[in-house]
């Protein structure tokens, strides 16, 4: 990736994709993605939160209707605590925000 003109963000996303094949028990596209990116010219550090979100239709009102309130919280194994995976969106956001725009990704 670096030899093709890419930068560290491009290489990190490519490596994350490769890890899905080489270490599927440790990482996966169905998980989350968090990124800290240091921009050398400005000496700034940027953070990207690619962790999963709650499903769009899961609202506090819905949870209250189901009887879940502060004094009766959801059990840790409840299906409503599962988040929508954020890894793929995190990869795209990382490349879009911090990538070199010089690398063509072909994840086929």
Secondary structure as the mmCIF struct_conf table of DSSP 4:
data_model
#
loop_
_struct_conf.conf_type_id
_struct_conf.id
_struct_conf.beg_label_comp_id
_struct_conf.beg_label_asym_id
_struct_conf.beg_label_seq_id
_struct_conf.end_label_comp_id
_struct_conf.end_label_asym_id
_struct_conf.end_label_seq_id
TURN_TY1_P TURN_TY1_P1 UNK A 2 UNK A 5
HELX_RH_AL_P HELX_RH_AL_P1 UNK A 8 UNK A 22
TURN_TY1_P TURN_TY1_P2 UNK A 24 UNK A 26
TURN_TY1_P TURN_TY1_P3 UNK A 29 UNK A 30
BEND BEND1 UNK A 31 UNK A 31
STRN STRN1 UNK A 33 UNK A 39
TURN_TY1_P TURN_TY1_P4 UNK A 40 UNK A 43
STRN STRN2 UNK A 44 UNK A 50
STRN STRN3 UNK A 53 UNK A 53
TURN_TY1_P TURN_TY1_P5 UNK A 56 UNK A 57
HELX_RH_AL_P HELX_RH_AL_P2 UNK A 60 UNK A 65
TURN_TY1_P TURN_TY1_P6 UNK A 66 UNK A 67
STRN STRN4 UNK A 69 UNK A 69
TURN_TY1_P TURN_TY1_P7 UNK A 70 UNK A 71
STRN STRN5 UNK A 72 UNK A 72
HELX_LH_PP_P HELX_LH_PP_P1 UNK A 73 UNK A 75
TURN_TY1_P TURN_TY1_P8 UNK A 76 UNK A 77
HELX_RH_3T_P HELX_RH_3T_P1 UNK A 79 UNK A 81
HELX_LH_PP_P HELX_LH_PP_P2 UNK A 82 UNK A 83
STRN STRN6 UNK A 84 UNK A 84
HELX_LH_PP_P HELX_LH_PP_P3 UNK A 85 UNK A 85
HELX_RH_AL_P HELX_RH_AL_P3 UNK A 87 UNK A 98
BEND BEND2 UNK A 99 UNK A 99
BEND BEND3 UNK A 101 UNK A 101
#
